[in-house]
């Protein structure tokens, strides 16, 4: 097999770990330096892979802390929000709290784009979900009247949907504190995708569940199902957003609904609510990110059997395969900043009897893969409280942080990518 240089130090990618001196329990084949950046007491994680965990300097990272683990969150479980000083012994500073969170996506904690000081997250206030914007330098906190899901790239607005609805139909991704007021309604006209101004708090409904459920799915009427929206993301120029429209025929208990039983199609929509478009109607779309203003990198079972990564073109639905020989299964994919979408960071769910989760890079220009390591997922981390790696990259590409329980508890770890040669 041809060997290629991937590291600036000149070390070569082979079959053995490049930094064999590192021995971390629960890991295999570590290829770059690693360190644990959070420790007990308490359990720490960040959540989803498509949110800004790092500040612009790549020196500070956001995180969440709980005293509970391995169970469904309860309405009175409080989350601690903190900032980690990565160049100061990973010092943790508390900046707030939240009572609106899930294991998979946390409280939508993230830096506001282009800001060096402002952080946003969701919370509960009385009988509604809201969001809070905190200035980490002054300590000032503003409250917005709606919860957010994703932010525009310029940091001026957010898009969201109702987390009580998600919780009632896709446990593990919504919040448990407030009951779905439309529990018995299959496609409510009052709720759906909304936009909220981050300065004024003014919100606007862009598309309702009833409106989009009324659009046939591959020629079939699907109105007689329970509908919800999930996984919202705004494109790179702030003109359109994408989201998953899902439905299930019947409700079941929480565990059964968390395990599947839904159909999925992917929509795109103008950020003022115009021109809804079904970009994929295969029924099987999973994780995705915007590659640019017109293309989405998404895992799709286009053949009805195998999860593969594609670039999906907005307003045409054209699919272009990406790395089908090297990217073997569904994962949480992002692009390494500053590489013009050349390098893709991805992971896997646990695999095999050892329950190992893979973390790796894929070079889309040269169709080659670099494995960063494999991490054991203990058996008690399962279902909605599983610990997916959900790796996130710093703006300068020199650091990767991921969530993991390979030592037996949920904590955050960081890979040092400063010697990795993204240009080789």
C-alpha positions as CSV (number, residue, x, y, z in Angstrom):
1,X,0.0,0.0,0.0
2,X,1.3,3.4,-0.9
3,X,2.4,5.5,2.1
4,X,1.7,9.2,2.2
5,X,3.0,12.0,4.4
6,X,0.2,13.6,6.4
7,X,2.1,15.2,9.2
8,X,4.4,18.2,9.0
9,X,6.9,16.3,11.2
10,X,7.4,13.9,8.3
11,X,5.9,10.9,10.1
12,X,4.1,8.6,7.8
13,X,0.7,7.0,7.9
14,X,1.0,3.3,8.3
15,X,-0.8,0.6,10.2
16,X,0.5,1.5,13.6
17,X,-0.3,4.6,15.7
18,X,1.9,7.6,15.0
19,X,2.2,8.5,18.7
20,X,2.6,5.1,20.2
21,X,3.8,6.5,23.5
22,X,0.2,7.6,24.2
23,X,-1.8,5.0,26.0
24,X,-5.4,6.1,26.9
25,X,-7.7,3.4,28.3
26,X,-10.7,2.7,26.0
27,X,-8.9,3.9,22.9
28,X,-7.1,2.3,19.9
29,X,-4.9,3.5,17.1
30,X,-4.5,7.1,18.3
31,X,-2.7,9.0,15.5
32,X,-2.3,12.5,16.9
33,X,-1.8,13.9,20.5
34,X,-4.8,13.8,22.7
35,X,-5.8,15.2,26.1
36,X,-8.9,15.3,28.3
37,X,-10.1,18.8,28.7
38,X,-12.9,18.2,31.3
39,X,-13.0,16.1,34.4
40,X,-15.3,15.3,37.3
41,X,-17.0,16.0,39.5
42,X,-19.8,16.1,37.0
43,X,-20.2,15.0,33.4
44,X,-19.3,17.3,30.5
45,X,-20.2,17.4,26.8
46,X,-21.1,19.8,24.1
47,X,-23.7,18.1,21.9
48,X,-24.1,18.5,18.1
49,X,-21.3,18.6,15.5
50,X,-22.8,21.5,13.5
51,X,-22.6,24.2,16.1
52,X,-19.8,26.7,16.9
53,X,-18.0,25.4,20.0
54,X,-14.8,27.4,19.6
55,X,-14.5,31.2,19.6
56,X,-12.8,33.0,16.7
57,X,-9.3,32.8,18.4
58,X,-9.6,28.9,18.8
59,X,-8.5,29.5,22.4
60,X,-11.8,29.1,24.2
61,X,-14.5,26.4,23.9
62,X,-18.0,26.0,25.2
63,X,-19.3,23.1,27.2
64,X,-22.1,21.8,29.4
65,X,-22.0,20.1,32.8
66,X,-24.5,17.9,34.6
67,X,-24.6,15.9,37.8
68,X,-26.9,13.3,36.3
69,X,-26.1,10.7,33.6
70,X,-27.4,7.6,31.8
71,X,-31.1,8.5,32.0
72,X,-33.7,10.7,30.4
73,X,-33.5,14.4,31.5
74,X,-36.2,15.5,33.9
75,X,-37.9,18.9,33.9
76,X,-36.0,20.1,37.0
77,X,-32.5,18.9,35.9
78,X,-30.3,22.0,35.6
79,X,-27.4,22.2,33.1
80,X,-24.4,24.3,33.9
81,X,-23.0,26.3,30.9
82,X,-19.2,27.0,30.9
83,X,-16.3,28.3,28.9
84,X,-13.0,26.3,28.8
85,X,-9.8,28.3,28.5
86,X,-7.8,25.8,26.4
87,X,-4.5,27.7,26.9
88,X,-4.9,28.1,30.6
89,X,-4.9,24.5,31.9
90,X,-8.5,24.0,30.5
91,X,-9.9,26.2,33.2
92,X,-13.7,26.0,33.4
93,X,-15.7,29.2,34.0
94,X,-19.4,29.0,34.6
95,X,-21.5,31.5,32.5
96,X,-25.0,30.3,33.0
97,X,-27.6,27.5,33.4
98,X,-30.3,25.9,31.4
99,X,-33.4,23.7,32.1
100,X,-34.0,23.1,28.4
101,X,-31.7,20.4,27.0
102,X,-31.3,16.9,25.5
103,X,-28.4,14.5,25.5
104,X,-27.9,14.6,21.8
105,X,-28.0,18.4,21.1
106,X,-27.7,19.9,24.5
107,X,-29.3,23.3,24.8
108,X,-28.2,24.5,21.3
109,X,-25.2,26.2,23.0
110,X,-23.0,28.0,20.5
111,X,-21.0,31.2,19.9
112,X,-22.8,33.8,17.8
113,X,-20.9,34.0,14.5
114,X,-18.3,36.8,14.2
115,X,-18.6,37.7,17.9
116,X,-15.7,37.4,20.3
117,X,-17.9,37.8,23.4
118,X,-21.5,36.6,22.7
119,X,-22.8,33.1,23.4
120,X,-26.4,31.8,23.0
121,X,-28.3,28.9,24.4
122,X,-31.9,27.7,25.1
123,X,-33.6,27.7,28.4
124,X,-37.1,27.4,30.0
125,X,-38.9,30.3,31.5
126,X,-42.3,29.5,32.9
127,X,-44.4,27.8,30.3
128,X,-42.2,28.6,27.3
129,X,-38.8,27.8,25.8
130,X,-36.7,30.9,25.4
131,X,-33.0,31.6,24.5
132,X,-30.4,33.6,26.3
133,X,-27.5,35.6,24.9
134,X,-24.6,36.2,27.3
135,X,-21.6,38.4,27.0
136,X,-18.8,36.4,28.6
137,X,-16.7,39.5,29.2
138,X,-19.3,41.7,30.9
139,X,-21.7,39.0,32.2
140,X,-24.7,40.8,30.7
141,X,-27.5,38.5,29.6
142,X,-30.4,39.1,27.3
143,X,-33.5,36.9,26.9
144,X,-35.2,36.3,23.6
145,X,-38.9,35.0,23.6
146,X,-38.2,31.9,21.5
147,X,-35.8,29.0,21.5
148,X,-33.3,28.8,18.7
149,X,-32.0,25.9,16.6
150,X,-29.5,27.3,14.2
151,X,-27.9,30.7,13.5
152,X,-27.3,32.7,10.3
153,X,-23.6,33.0,9.3
154,X,-23.6,36.7,10.0
155,X,-25.1,36.2,13.5
156,X,-28.2,38.5,12.9
157,X,-31.0,35.9,13.1
158,X,-31.8,32.4,14.1
159,X,-34.3,29.8,12.9
160,X,-36.1,27.4,15.2
161,X,-39.0,25.0,15.7
162,X,-41.0,23.7,18.6
163,X,-38.9,21.5,21.0
164,X,-42.0,20.3,22.8
165,X,-43.2,18.9,19.5
166,X,-39.9,17.2,18.8
167,X,-39.9,15.7,22.3
168,X,-43.3,14.2,21.8
169,X,-42.4,12.5,18.6
170,X,-38.6,12.1,18.5
171,X,-37.4,11.6,22.1
172,X,-33.8,12.5,22.8
173,X,-33.8,15.7,20.6
174,X,-36.5,17.8,22.2
175,X,-37.0,19.1,25.8
176,X,-39.1,17.5,28.5
177,X,-40.2,20.5,30.5
178,X,-43.3,21.6,28.5
179,X,-46.0,19.3,27.0
180,X,-46.8,19.5,23.3
181,X,-49.9,21.7,23.2
182,X,-50.8,20.1,19.8
183,X,-50.2,16.5,21.0
184,X,-53.4,15.1,19.3
185,X,-53.0,17.2,16.2
186,X,-51.3,15.5,13.3
187,X,-50.1,18.5,11.4
188,X,-50.8,21.8,13.3
189,X,-51.1,25.0,11.3
190,X,-50.0,27.1,14.3
191,X,-46.4,25.8,14.6
192,X,-43.5,25.0,12.3
193,X,-40.3,26.7,11.2
194,X,-39.8,30.2,12.5
195,X,-37.2,32.9,12.2
196,X,-36.2,35.2,15.1
197,X,-34.2,38.4,15.0
198,X,-31.3,38.2,17.5
199,X,-31.3,41.9,18.2
200,X,-35.0,42.6,18.6
201,X,-36.4,39.2,19.4
202,X,-39.1,39.6,16.8
203,X,-40.2,36.3,15.3
204,X,-42.0,35.1,12.2
205,X,-43.5,31.8,11.2
206,X,-41.9,30.8,7.9
207,X,-43.7,27.5,7.2
208,X,-46.2,25.5,9.2
209,X,-46.4,21.7,9.7
210,X,-49.8,21.8,8.0
211,X,-48.5,23.6,5.0
212,X,-45.6,21.2,4.3
213,X,-47.5,18.1,5.3
214,X,-50.1,18.9,2.6
215,X,-47.4,18.4,-0.1
216,X,-47.6,14.8,-1.3
217,X,-44.6,12.5,-0.7
218,X,-43.7,10.8,-4.0
219,X,-47.3,11.3,-5.1
220,X,-48.8,9.9,-1.8
221,X,-51.0,11.9,0.6
222,X,-49.2,11.9,4.0
223,X,-51.5,14.2,6.0
224,X,-52.8,11.3,8.2
225,X,-49.6,11.1,10.1
226,X,-48.0,12.8,13.0
227,X,-45.5,15.4,11.6
228,X,-42.6,17.3,13.0
229,X,-39.5,19.2,11.9
230,X,-35.9,18.5,13.0
231,X,-32.3,19.4,12.2
232,X,-32.4,23.0,10.9
233,X,-29.3,24.7,9.3
234,X,-28.9,28.0,7.5
235,X,-26.7,28.0,4.4
236,X,-23.4,29.8,4.1
237,X,-24.7,33.1,2.7
238,X,-27.9,33.3,4.9
239,X,-30.4,33.1,2.0
240,X,-31.8,29.6,2.5
241,X,-32.1,27.0,5.2
242,X,-32.6,23.3,5.2
243,X,-34.4,20.9,7.6
244,X,-35.8,17.4,7.9
245,X,-39.6,16.9,7.6
246,X,-40.5,13.7,9.4
247,X,-43.6,11.8,10.2
248,X,-44.8,8.6,11.8
249,X,-48.1,6.8,11.5
250,X,-48.7,6.2,15.1
251,X,-47.3,7.2,18.5
252,X,-45.6,4.6,20.7
253,X,-43.8,4.7,24.1
254,X,-40.7,6.9,24.4
255,X,-38.2,4.1,23.9
256,X,-39.9,2.8,20.8
257,X,-40.2,6.2,19.2
258,X,-36.6,7.0,19.9
259,X,-35.5,4.0,17.9
260,X,-37.1,4.9,14.6
261,X,-40.3,4.3,12.7
262,X,-40.4,7.5,10.8
263,X,-40.1,8.7,7.2
264,X,-37.9,11.6,6.3
265,X,-37.6,14.1,3.5
266,X,-35.3,17.1,3.3
267,X,-36.6,20.5,2.5
268,X,-34.9,23.8,1.7
269,X,-36.6,27.1,2.2
270,X,-35.8,30.8,1.7
271,X,-35.0,32.5,5.0
272,X,-38.0,34.7,4.5
273,X,-40.2,31.7,4.0
274,X,-40.2,31.7,0.2
275,X,-39.8,28.9,-2.3
276,X,-40.0,25.6,-0.3
277,X,-38.2,22.8,-2.2
278,X,-38.0,19.1,-1.5
279,X,-34.3,18.5,-2.2
280,X,-34.5,14.8,-1.4
281,X,-37.5,12.5,-1.0
282,X,-35.8,9.1,-0.6
283,X,-37.3,8.7,2.9
284,X,-33.8,8.1,4.4
285,X,-31.7,11.3,5.1
286,X,-29.5,11.5,8.1
287,X,-26.6,13.9,9.1
288,X,-25.7,16.9,6.9
289,X,-24.0,20.3,6.7
290,X,-24.0,23.0,4.0
291,X,-20.9,22.8,1.8
292,X,-21.7,26.2,0.3
293,X,-24.7,28.3,-0.5
294,X,-26.1,25.8,-3.0
295,X,-24.9,22.3,-1.9
296,X,-25.5,20.2,1.1
297,X,-23.2,17.3,2.2
298,X,-25.7,14.7,3.5
299,X,-25.8,11.0,4.3
300,X,-28.6,9.5,2.2
301,X,-29.7,5.9,1.5
302,X,-30.2,6.7,-2.1
303,X,-30.3,3.0,-3.0
304,X,-32.7,2.3,-0.1
305,X,-30.0,0.1,1.6
306,X,-26.6,1.8,2.3
307,X,-25.8,5.1,4.0
308,X,-23.5,7.1,1.7
309,X,-22.3,10.7,1.6
310,X,-23.5,12.9,-1.3
311,X,-23.5,16.5,-2.3
312,X,-27.1,17.4,-2.9
313,X,-27.7,20.5,-5.0
314,X,-30.4,22.9,-3.9
315,X,-33.4,23.5,-6.3
316,X,-32.4,20.6,-8.5
317,X,-31.9,17.7,-6.1
318,X,-28.9,16.5,-8.1
319,X,-26.8,14.0,-6.1
320,X,-23.0,13.8,-6.5
321,X,-21.3,10.9,-4.6
322,X,-18.5,11.8,-2.1
323,X,-15.9,9.3,-1.0
324,X,-18.0,6.2,-1.3
325,X,-15.0,3.8,-1.1
326,X,-13.5,5.5,2.0
327,X,-16.5,6.8,3.9
328,X,-18.1,3.5,4.8
329,X,-21.1,4.4,7.0
330,X,-23.3,7.2,8.3
331,X,-21.5,9.7,10.6
332,X,-21.5,13.3,11.8
333,X,-19.7,15.1,9.0
334,X,-18.2,18.6,8.9
335,X,-15.6,20.5,6.8
336,X,-12.3,21.5,8.2
337,X,-12.2,25.4,8.1
338,X,-9.7,27.0,5.7
339,X,-9.4,24.0,3.4
340,X,-12.0,25.0,0.8
341,X,-14.1,21.9,1.7
342,X,-11.2,19.6,0.8
343,X,-11.0,17.9,4.2
344,X,-14.1,16.3,5.8
345,X,-14.1,15.3,9.5
346,X,-16.4,12.3,10.2
347,X,-17.1,9.7,12.8
348,X,-19.1,6.5,13.1
349,X,-21.5,4.9,15.6
350,X,-20.1,2.1,17.8
351,X,-19.1,-0.9,15.8
352,X,-18.3,-4.6,16.6
353,X,-18.2,-6.5,19.8
354,X,-15.7,-3.9,21.2
355,X,-18.2,-1.1,20.6
356,X,-15.6,1.2,18.9
357,X,-16.4,4.6,17.4
358,X,-14.2,5.7,14.6
359,X,-12.9,9.3,14.1
360,X,-11.2,10.2,10.8
361,X,-10.5,12.7,8.1
362,X,-11.3,12.3,4.4
363,X,-9.4,14.2,1.7
364,X,-11.9,14.8,-1.1
365,X,-9.3,16.0,-3.5
366,X,-7.2,12.9,-3.4
367,X,-9.7,10.3,-2.2
368,X,-7.7,9.3,0.8
369,X,-8.5,8.8,4.5
370,X,-6.6,9.4,7.7
371,X,-7.8,7.6,10.8
372,X,-7.5,9.7,14.0
373,X,-8.4,7.0,16.5
374,X,-11.1,4.6,17.8
375,X,-12.9,5.0,21.1
376,X,-14.9,2.5,23.2
377,X,-18.5,3.3,24.0
378,X,-19.5,1.5,27.3
379,X,-22.7,-0.6,27.0
380,X,-24.6,1.5,29.5
381,X,-24.4,4.5,27.2
382,X,-27.3,3.6,24.9
383,X,-30.4,4.9,23.3
384,X,-31.1,8.6,23.9
385,X,-28.3,9.0,26.4
386,X,-25.6,7.5,24.2
387,X,-22.4,9.5,23.7
388,X,-21.7,10.1,20.0
389,X,-18.4,11.7,19.2
390,X,-19.9,14.7,17.4
391,X,-16.4,16.1,16.6
392,X,-16.0,19.9,16.2
393,X,-13.0,21.7,14.7
394,X,-11.5,25.0,15.7
395,X,-11.5,27.9,13.2
396,X,-7.7,27.5,12.6
397,X,-8.1,23.7,12.1
398,X,-5.5,23.0,14.7
399,X,-7.8,21.5,17.4
400,X,-10.6,19.0,17.3
401,X,-12.8,18.5,20.4
402,X,-15.2,15.5,20.7
403,X,-17.5,14.0,23.4
404,X,-16.6,10.5,24.5
405,X,-17.2,8.0,27.3
406,X,-14.3,5.7,26.6
407,X,-12.9,6.0,30.1
408,X,-16.3,5.1,31.6
409,X,-17.8,8.5,31.9
410,X,-19.0,11.3,29.6
411,X,-16.3,13.9,29.2
412,X,-14.7,16.1,26.4
413,X,-11.3,15.3,24.7
414,X,-9.2,17.4,22.4
415,X,-6.9,16.3,19.5
416,X,-3.9,18.4,18.7
417,X,-3.8,18.8,14.9
418,X,-1.1,21.4,14.8
419,X,1.3,19.0,13.1
420,X,-1.2,17.7,10.5
421,X,-0.5,18.9,7.0
422,X,-3.8,19.7,5.3
423,X,-1.9,20.9,2.2
424,X,0.1,17.8,1.5
